Amino acid sequence: MRAEEVRDEVFATVEASFGFVPNVVREMGKSPAVARVYVEGQEAMAGASLTALEQQAGQLPGPVPNPCGSCEAPRRTAGTAAG
């Protein structure tokens, strides 16, 4: 599968889940392998014994010197939706 096809497949999967493609995923799409790992990680978390809210909290980035909203915004949105 070509890199563009992988990227498009990942974007379609993410859009089906979130209703849009977050900017952080668009950035990952520059390397379709990275974007695919992200989606596969999401699928693995869905099978975890954690609640939806715990899954989202576990994916929040830890303290960093220069935090960016691109990483936190999708988790915050999904966490709010999860309760």
C-alpha positions as CSV (number, residue, x, y, z in Angstrom):
1,M,0.0,0.0,0.0
2,R,1.3,3.4,-0.9
3,A,2.1,6.0,1.8
4,E,-0.8,8.3,0.6
5,E,-3.3,5.4,0.8
6,V,-2.1,4.6,4.3
7,R,-2.5,8.2,5.3
8,D,-6.0,8.4,3.8
9,E,-7.1,5.2,5.5
10,V,-5.8,6.5,8.8
11,F,-7.5,9.9,8.4
12,A,-10.8,8.1,7.5
13,T,-10.6,5.9,10.6
14,V,-9.8,8.9,12.9
15,E,-12.6,11.0,11.3
16,A,-15.1,8.2,11.9
17,S,-14.1,8.2,15.6
18,F,-13.8,11.9,16.3
19,G,-16.0,13.4,13.5
20,F,-12.9,15.3,12.3
21,V,-9.2,14.8,11.9
22,P,-7.3,16.6,14.7
23,N,-4.2,18.6,13.7
24,V,-1.9,16.3,15.7
25,V,-3.1,13.4,13.5
26,R,-2.6,15.5,10.4
27,E,1.0,16.1,11.5
28,M,1.4,12.3,12.0
29,G,0.1,11.8,8.5
30,K,3.4,13.3,7.2
31,S,4.7,9.9,8.2
32,P,1.9,7.4,7.5
33,A,3.7,4.7,9.5
34,V,3.5,7.0,12.6
35,A,-0.2,7.7,11.9
36,R,-0.9,4.0,11.5
37,V,0.8,3.2,14.9
38,Y,-1.4,5.9,16.5
39,V,-4.6,4.3,15.2
40,E,-3.4,0.8,16.1
41,G,-2.6,2.1,19.6
42,Q,-6.1,3.5,19.9
43,E,-7.6,0.1,18.9
44,A,-5.4,-1.6,21.5
45,M,-6.5,0.8,24.2
46,A,-10.2,0.1,23.2
47,G,-9.6,-3.5,24.2
48,A,-8.1,-2.6,27.6
49,S,-9.8,-3.2,30.9
50,L,-9.7,0.5,31.7
51,T,-12.8,2.7,31.4
52,A,-13.0,5.1,28.5
53,L,-12.2,8.0,30.7
54,E,-9.1,6.2,32.2
55,Q,-7.9,5.4,28.7
56,Q,-8.1,9.0,27.7
57,A,-6.3,10.2,30.9
58,G,-3.6,7.6,30.3
59,Q,-2.9,9.0,26.9
60,L,-2.4,12.6,28.1
61,P,1.1,13.8,27.7
62,G,3.1,14.1,30.9
63,P,4.7,17.4,32.1
64,V,6.8,18.9,29.3
65,P,8.7,22.1,29.3
66,N,6.8,23.5,26.3
67,P,3.4,21.9,26.2
68,C,1.3,22.3,23.1
69,G,-2.5,22.2,22.8
70,S,-2.4,19.9,19.7
71,C,-1.6,16.9,21.9
72,E,-4.0,17.7,24.7
73,A,-7.0,19.0,22.8
74,P,-8.0,15.6,21.2
75,R,-7.6,13.8,24.6
76,R,-9.6,16.5,26.4
77,T,-12.4,16.2,23.8
78,A,-12.5,12.4,24.0
79,G,-12.2,12.5,27.8
80,T,-15.1,14.9,28.0
81,A,-17.2,12.6,25.7
82,A,-16.2,9.6,27.9
83,G,-17.5,11.3,31.0
